[in-house]
């Protein structure tokens, strides 16, 4: 199996796998595609490594806290459909990339899982278990490293065991029958305090120390490389030249050597022509475990107050 970034072109397949009882209206698919393409929603696809057949999708967005408060006061599930209905009416619920950078530098972010859908769900199947393991990796890679205030996800009682196992807590039972209706799950930073029990959600709230202080452009390049994109693919996504991508890598390596040499490994192992590629591999491995180094932050003058 392989993990890759979700694309706007995945929307039709994503919608077909979306559980019918909480699937948004089909009329919202063009809007959903635009939110992926402009960065208001984000996520990962899990595909078969030989055929590239989609096995699962996860899609999230950073949303305004007012939307969540109003939804909890007057729930109208499914939450993804309500969010898209408001967006379609011109009400901005999802944060733009610039707003994410500002909130990530200030008051923090509320991450809402719009959908997780998996082709195979029979727990007796090996493919089901392997897909779920990859899903936890993809969820962490998509969400870790941000200044999170809370995580949110809607689900059914059938899905509840694995949602709770990931660290979520029941926040609101919805529908006329609490036993069969949808539930809003969530967890906030204050739910864990200084206690880190080790589940996926709690791990995302752990404090991190920034050491490299990469530029905005360097963060964008590195964050895409962590999804296994080559320099050519990064250049296409960012609309820059391959030479510019490689220039950013050289600058990142020099910055790491100055700020945190351990991030590029032991200098004694870098010899000859392999020195640059080896350092890049070491740096990517460091960033994979320190995703806060590549998350967007706003310039001081544009940050929102905490």
Residue pairs with C-beta under 8 A, 6 or more apart in sequence:
1 46
1 47
1 48
1 49
1 55
1 130
1 131
1 134
2 46
2 47
2 48
2 49
2 52
2 228
3 44
3 45
3 46
3 134
3 137
3 138
3 141
3 227
3 228
4 44
4 45
4 47
4 227
4 228
5 42
5 43
5 44
5 45
5 224
5 227
5 229
6 14
6 36
6 42
6 43
6 44
6 45
6 57
6 58
6 59
7 36
7 45
8 33
8 34
8 36
8 37
9 33
10 36
10 45
10 54
10 57
11 29
11 32
11 33
11 36
12 29
13 54
13 57
14 57
14 59
14 115
14 117
15 23
15 24
15 26
15 29
15 32
17 54
17 56
17 57
17 117
17 118
17 119
18 24
18 115
18 117
19 117
19 156
21 78
21 156
21 182
22 77
22 78
22 79
22 80
22 81
22 115
22 154
22 156
22 182
23 78
23 81
24 32
24 78
24 80
24 81
24 84
25 81
25 84
25 85
28 81
28 84
28 85
28 88
31 84
31 87
31 88
32 41
32 84
35 41
35 61
35 87
35 94
36 42
36 43
36 59
38 96
38 97
39 96
39 97
40 61
40 94
40 95
40 96
40 97
41 59
41 60
41 61
41 94
41 114
42 59
42 60
42 61
42 142
43 57
43 58
43 59
43 60
43 138
43 142
44 57
44 58
44 138
44 139
44 141
44 142
44 227
45 54
45 56
45 57
46 54
46 55
46 56
46 57
46 131
46 134
46 135
46 138
47 53
47 54
47 55
48 55
54 119
55 118
55 119
55 120
55 127
55 131
56 116
56 117
56 118
56 119
56 131
56 134
56 135
57 115
57 116
57 117
58 113
58 115
58 116
58 135
58 138
58 139
58 142
59 113
59 114
59 115
59 116
60 111
60 112
60 113
60 114
60 142
60 143
61 83
61 94
61 95
61 111
61 112
61 114
62 94
62 95
62 99
62 100
62 103
62 109
62 110
62 111
62 112
62 146
63 83
63 93
63 94
63 95
63 110
63 111
63 112
63 152
64 92
64 93
64 95
64 110
65 110
65 149
67 83
67 86
67 93
68 110
68 112
68 152
71 79
71 82
71 184
72 171
72 172
72 184
75 172
75 174
75 184
76 82
77 154
77 174
77 175
77 181
77 182
77 184
78 154
78 182
79 112
79 114
79 154
79 184
80 114
80 115
80 154
83 93
83 94
83 112
83 114
86 93
87 93
87 94
95 103
95 109
97 296
98 298
100 109
100 146
100 296
101 296
101 297
101 298
102 298
102 302
102 303
102 304
103 109
103 147
103 304
104 146
104 147
104 295
104 296
104 297
104 298
105 147
105 297
105 298
105 303
105 304
106 147
106 298
106 303
106 304
106 305
106 306
107 149
107 304
107 305
107 306
108 147
108 148
108 149
108 189
108 306
109 146
109 147
109 148
109 149
110 148
110 149
110 150
110 151
110 152
111 143
111 146
111 148
111 150
111 151
111 152
112 152
112 153
113 151
113 152
113 153
113 154
116 135
116 153
118 128
118 131
118 132
118 135
119 131
120 127
120 128
120 131
121 128
122 128
123 129
132 162
136 166
136 200
139 166
139 200
140 200
140 203
140 204
141 226
141 227
141 288
141 291
143 151
143 204
144 203
144 204
144 291
144 292
145 208
145 290
145 291
145 292
145 293
145 294
145 295
146 204
146 292
146 295
148 189
148 204
148 205
149 188
149 189
150 186
150 187
150 188
150 189
151 168
151 186
151 187
151 188
151 201
151 204
152 171
152 184
152 185
152 186
153 163
153 168
153 184
153 185
153 186
154 182
154 183
154 184
154 185
155 163
155 182
155 183
155 185
156 182
156 183
157 179
157 180
157 183
160 170
160 183
160 185
163 185
164 170
164 185
165 199
166 199
166 200
166 201
167 187
167 197
167 199
167 200
167 201
167 202
167 203
168 185
168 186
168 187
168 201
169 185
169 186
169 187
169 191
170 183
170 185
171 183
171 184
171 185
171 186
172 183
172 184
173 181
173 183
174 181
174 182
174 183
174 184
175 181
175 182
187 201
187 202
189 205
192 202
192 205
195 202
196 202
196 203
196 205
196 206
208 290
208 292
210 292
210 293
211 259
211 260
211 263
211 290
211 293
212 252
212 255
212 256
212 259
212 260
212 263
212 293
213 255
213 259
214 222
214 252
214 255
214 293
214 294
215 251
216 296
216 297
217 248
218 248
218 251
218 252
218 255
219 293
219 294
219 295
219 296
220 238
220 296
221 234
221 238
221 245
221 248
221 249
221 252
222 252
222 283
222 284
222 287
222 293
222 294
223 294
223 295
224 233
224 234
224 237
224 238
225 234
225 284
226 284
226 287
226 288
226 291
226 294
229 237
231 242
231 245
231 246
231 249
232 242
234 245
235 241
235 242
235 244
235 245
238 245
249 276
249 280
250 276
252 283
253 264
253 276
253 279
253 280
253 283
256 263
256 264
256 279
256 283
256 286
257 264
260 286
261 267
262 286
263 282
263 283
263 286
263 287
264 279
264 282
264 283
264 286
265 278
265 279
265 282
269 278
270 278
270 279
286 293
287 293
287 294
298 304
